[in-house]
Structure formats: C-alpha cells, structure tokens
Amino acid sequence: MADEILFPGDTLGIIGESPNGIMLAETAKKMGFKVIAYSSNEASPTVQEADLGIIGSYQDRVKLQDFAERCAVVTYVSDRIPADVVGFLQRFTNLPQGKEALEIAQDRLLERAFLEQLNINIAPYATIVSLDDVYQAVSSIGYPCIIKPIQKEFGHRYQQLITKQSDVARCADFIDRGTFVLEAWIPFKHEISALVVKDGAGNVQPFPLVENHYRQRRLFETTVGGELDAAVKAEINKLAGEIAQNLHYVGVLEIAFFITESGAVYVKKIVPALHATGYVFDRGANVSMFEQHIKSLAKMPLGPVELLQPTIMVKLQSADLEALRTQWVLKTNWHYHFYRYPKMVQSQTVGYLLVSGSNLSDLQQQIDATGIWQAEESDKNN
C-alpha cells in the first residue's frame, strides 16, 4: 500500500478543519482525483468541495475507519489534528505524512529536543513546571523572555511576555495547568519561512523563501521576491533541508526562522502541514503549494519551483470587504481567493488577496496607499 502510485480516478482523503482543505480539494479534482473529506461540520467548505463528505468527530473510530478504507491516500491539512487520530488512520490506509513529525511539532519540548539533536540554533529556553522555576529561569535567560505551554494547541492562551520581575507574578494565574517553556525573546529583523516539499524517496524540493508579517499575533502578510542576504539565504535553505531530511514526513512543510540585525539565524517553529504562508505561490511561483503536496503524495515527479514574479499575500477579514469594493473595480493586478464559509464571523479570516507585479516595494506602496490596512506595529515573537 505504501508503494501505491495515484492515478486520475483514484481517491484522496482530506481530514482537518482548515481552509487549506478547500484549495487542496480543488487542486486534486483538477488533477483528476476523487476527493473524500472528513469533518465534524457538514457545512465545511472542504466537504462542500469534495465528491463525498463523511461527518464525524475525531473520537468516532467507526467513521474514521470507514473514511480511511475508502481512500487510496489520506492527508491532513492542519498541524492541529491529533497525532493519535493520524496513527489510527494509518492502520487502514496510506498516510504518507505519518504522525512522527506531527508529534514533534505539537510539543514545544519535543520540537526543541529534535532541533538540538541536529545542533540547530534555537532561542535559549528552560522547562517550567512551577512559579519558582520561572524565577530561576528568568535569572539565567534574562529579560525579555516569554513563557508558553508546551502544547501548541492552546495557541496564545496562557502565554506571558516577561520584561520585568513583576511580570513573573502574572504567571501564577495559569502555571498549574501543565508544563511550560520559557524562552528568550529574540529581537529579530525579519521572520522568514522556508517551505519545502519532500517525496517518499526523501528528495526535498524548496520553494522560494518568503517573509512574514504579523498583527495581533496572527499572520497578516507574506511576501515573496524580496531581497535577502545571500549568506543568510543559503543558511536558511541548508537548515530547512536538513530538518526535512531528518523528519519522517512526506508532503509540504514549513520551517519558520527569526533573522536578527546581525544576520544570526534561529529556528522559530516547524509546521508539518500546508501553511498559509504558501498561498503566495498561487501567483508568485510556477507551481502552487497544493499541487506540489499532491504530487508528493501521489508519487509523481517533483519539478523545480521557480519564482515567477514578486507577490504579496494579504489575509482578508470580513471587516475588509466593504473597503475592497473600490479596489475590486480598479486593480488589474489584485487577485482574490475566498474560502466560502457558509457563515462569516466578523473577526474571521474569509480569504486572501494576492498582489503581483515587477517590484515588491511598488506592490507594498500600492497596498498601503489604499488605507484599508492601517500600519501597525508587527507582533514580534508571536
């Protein structure tokens, strides 16, 4: 089963509550595959796009087995899917991504241990299980630093930026909820993501490097085609390739890096799944992240990814839609992708915008000149 090549007419299963599933299903169908989606919500856009939707929870083993047995290959489209669910599905179908990389990436301590084994530069950190641990760790790591739960599933809950001793006391409100990591706050100049795709034979094909900007701890904008020091670029690509080679994983994954003013490179995180930073390649590269992911799962040859043109991806919120009406009828180089959620919450991300052209600075000025997205201080160490 693991050596099976997918051909048009074969079935790809998609599991995971993420907008990535919508674009992946669209791409798979264009490539001739049938798509079955598994979701807890029958109104999920991925279910609506799929040829068949199976509605069930991650705890419903009967439905999960039925889903797996209907598919030649299954893929998860979010790093938030429980690793034990992936392990269960592997008993009944081919799931090339596996669960090992997911287990590593979902636990901040396992992720750091993995990177330390490879002798890769990460922010200094300490393991925290009590308030006394925080005081001791801060004395050695110094200010500023940030405390986070080891489980990434909590998102930004139970995190605390510590810039002075009085901030430590605030940790008492949540410190008894489990194990935490306290790490140094890296004063970075750029946050760069390396997206790579790895096939079943271990070949790794990189995408062009992208730069990310955050607002209120959420990805706001990704750019491709900008300038980056050649030595830093080479170091990032080398580290991303090394990380990918040492993970038991097939498909697209993202490795995010912090770059300091002096050019020092730190790994921020590993995401063994499709990631929103890759949307920029829909217009910026000769092949999309979704097509490369499917090719790796189907055991199709991976061609090189080449930059076509500088491109900026901006995440769209429902609050932006009214202001975008003017740009909708004016801009010839603005391209929109909406997720088609049946009900939109005011703060919900509803899609993304791609702005392409010959010069990244000109594109940024074009976006800023609209006044739709007022400049804010990027949320540094999200």
N, C-alpha and C positions, 0 to 999 in steps of 0.2 A: 504493500500500500504506500509506503514512504517513497518508492521509486516511480510512482504513477505520474505520467505527464498529462496535463489537462489539455483537451482539445475543445473546439467550439461544440456546444451541446452538453458538455459536462457541467456539473453543478458546484458553484462556490457558495459556501455558507458564511454569513456575516453575523457576528454577535458583538454587542457592545452599544451602550447608549451614547452615541457621539455623532455629530454632524458628518464626521469623516465617512460614516457608512453610506450616506446618501451619494456622495461623489464616487465612492468605490463601487457601489451597485450600478450607477450609471455607466461607469467605465467598463465594468465587467460585461454588461449587456451589449455595449458597443463592440466588444471583442468576441461576442458570440456565446458567452457563458450564460447558463441559467443561474439565478440567484435566489437563495432562501435566506431570509432574515429572521433572527431570533430576538425578541424584545418583550419587555413586560408591558408595553403600551401598543395597542393595535393602531393608534393614530400616529405612531412613529413614522417620520418621513422615509426612513430606510425600509420599513415594512411596506409602505405605500409604493416605493420604487421597485421592490423585489417582485419576483414572479410568484413567490409564496411567502407568507409570514406565519411564523409559529409564535404564539403569545404564551409566555410563561415566565416564572421567576427563576433566579439563579439557584433556588433551592429545589426546584421541581425536576428531579432526576429523570423521571419518566419522559417528560417532554424534551429535556436536553438530549437524552439518548436517541429519541425519535428524530430530532433535528440533526444530530451528528450522523446517523446512519443514512440519512437522505442525501448527504453531501459527499462529493469526492474529496474536497478540501474545505476546511473551515479556517477563518481568520478572525481575530479580534481587532477592533478598530480604536480601542482606547486602552490606556495603561491602567485604568481603574477597574477593569474586570477582575474578579477574584482569581488568584492563581490556582486555587483548588478546583474551580469550575473548568479551567483550561485542562488541568490534569485529568478530570473526569471525561471530558470530551475526547481526549487523546486515546481513550480506551476503545472508542468506536469509530474513529475517523482519522484522517491525516490532518494534523495541525502543525505546519512547519515552524511557526514561531516558537512553539514549545512554551513551557511555563518557567524555565530556569531564569531567563532574563527578566521576566516579569517579577519573580520573587525578589531578585536583586534590586530592581528599580523601585519597588514599592516600599522597601525598608531602607531608611537612610543609613542605618548602621551597616547593613549588608552591602549597600552600594559603596560606601566608603571603604569597607574592607576589601572589596573587589578591586577598586581603583588603587588602593595601597599595595596590593599584591603585584600590580603592574608597575609600581613605582611612578604613578602619575600624580601630578601636583593637584592638591585639593586644599581648601581652606582648613587651617588648624581647628580641631574640634575636640570635644570631650563628651563622654556619655553621662547623662544626668538621670538620676532616679529620686533625688530629694533636693530640698531647698539648700541644704548645706553643700551639696555637690555644685550647685550654681555658684555660690560664693567662692568656693575653691577654684572652680574652673575659670571664673572671670579674673581671678588674681593672676593666673598664668597666661590666659589668652589675651586679656586686656580689653579695653573699650575701643570702638564699639563692637558689640557682638550680638548674636541673635539666637534665641532658643526655639527649637521646633520639635514636634513629636516625631518619632521615628517612622510612624505610619503616614505616608503621603496622602492617604485617603481623607485625612482630616482637612486637607487644603491649608488655608491660612488661619484656621481656628487654633487656639492655644499656642500662638506664636507671640514672642515678645522681643522687641528691639531693646537692647540694654546699652545705654550710653553713659550711665552713671549709677552709683551704688543704690540709689533709691529705686531704680527700675527693677532691681532684683526682687524686691518685696512683692511686686505685682505678679510674679510667677507663682506665688503661693495659691492663687485662685485656681490653678489648673495642674500644678505639679504632681498631684496624686493620681492623675489619670493614666499614668503609664511611664514608659521610658522616653527620654528626650535626647536630642543632640544640641549642644551649644557650640556654635562655630563662630569664627572670626568674621566680621563684616568686611568684605573685600571692596575697597574703593576703586571700582572699575571704570574704565573709559568707554569700553564697548562690550556689549553682550553679543557674541557670535554663535550661531548654530551651524553645526555640520550635520547634514542629512546624508545618509548613505543607504544603499540597498545591498543586501547580502543574499546570494543564492545558495542553493542546497549543497553546492560543491565548495563553498567557502570563498567564492570570489566576491570582492567588495567593490562596488562602483559608487564613487562620490557624486553628489550634486554640488553645484557652485555654493560657496559659503554665503550665508545670509546674516544680516544684522537685525536684532530685535529691539523694540522699544515698548516699555510697559507703562500703563497708567493705572493707578489704584490696584497694583499687583496683578493686573490682567494684561495679557498680550494685546497691544493696541496696533502696532505696525511692524511689518517686516519688509526689509529692502534687500534687493539683490543687484549686483552690478556696481557696487561702490568700491572705493579704494581701500586696500588693506596692506600693511607692510608685508613684503614678500616673505621675510623670515617667520613672521607670526603666522601667516597663511600656511606656510609649509609645516610648521609645528602643529597647528590645529589639524590639518589633514592627516599627518602622521599619527597623532594621538587617536583621532576618530577611527582610523583604520585598525589600529592596534586594539582598541576597545571592541570594535565589531568582530574582529577575528577571534577574540577570546570569549565571546558570548555564544552560547548555543542558541542560535536565533537565525531565522530566515525571514527576509522582508525588509521594509523600510524602518529605520530607527533614527532618532535624533539625539545628538550629544550637544549640550549647551556649554559654552565656555565664557568665563569672565576674562577680559583683557585689561590690564592696568595701564596707567600712563607710561610706565617704563617698558611695556611690552611683555610683562610676565603673563603666563597663561595658566588659568585654573579651570578645572572641570567643575561645572555647576551641577549638572544632573544628566541622567540617561533616561530617555523615553523610548522603550522598545515597542513602538506602535506608530501609526501615522500621526502626524502632528500638524497643527495649524500653520506653523512656520513654512510648511511645504506648499501651501496654497499659492505662494508667489510664483511657483514654477509653471502654473497653468498658462501664463503668458511669458514668463521670463526664460523658459528653457524649451528645448526641443522635445521633451517628453515630460509628462506630469508625474508627480509622486505616486498617484494612484495606478497609473499604467505600469510603472516600474515595480510596484508592490505586487500587482497581479502576475507580472511576468516571472518574478522570483518564485511565487507560489506554484505557478503552472509549469515550472522548469523550462521556460522559454529563454533564449539568449538575451542577456542584458547588454544593450548597446551603450556607448558612452553618452553621458549627459553633458550638453553644451549650452552655454549662456546664449540666448538669442538677442535679448535687449534688456537694459535696466528696467526694473519693475518695482513698484511699491504696492504692498498689500495692506489695506486698512480694514480692520474688523468693524462691522456695521452694527449699531444698536438700533432698536425700534425708534428711539428718540431722534435719530438722524434722518429718518425717511422723509419728513416734510421738507427739510432744508435741501435734500438731494434732488428734489423735483426740478430745480433750476438747472443743476448740472446735468440731469438726465437728458435735457433737450439741447445742451450746449456742447458737451465734451465728446469729441470723437475718439479719444484715447482712454476713456474710462469704461471699464468692463465690470459688470455686476454679477454676483452669484448669491442667490437667496436660498436658504435652507428649506423653505416651505413648511415651517411648523404650522400646525392647524390653529394654534392659539399662541399669540405673542405676548409675553410679559414685557412690561415697559423697560426693564433693565436687561432683557435677554438679548444676546447676540443673535442677529437674524440673518447674517450672511457676511460677505466681504466684498471689498472693492479692489480691483486691480488697475493701476495706472501705469502705462508703459510709454517709453519714448527713448530718445538717444542719450539723455543726460540725467543722472539721478538728482542732481541739485535742482535742475529746472522742474522736474516732476514734483519734488518736495515743495518748491515755491508755489506751484500750481495748486497743490492740495491746501497749503497754508492760506493762500490768498482767498479761498472761499469763506474762511471764517467759521466753517462748520465744526471743526475740531480745534478749539482754542488751545494754545500751547499750555502744557502743564509740565511740572517737574516730573521727569521719569521716575518711576518707582524702582529704586536701585536695588538690590539684593532681594528680589521677590522670591 
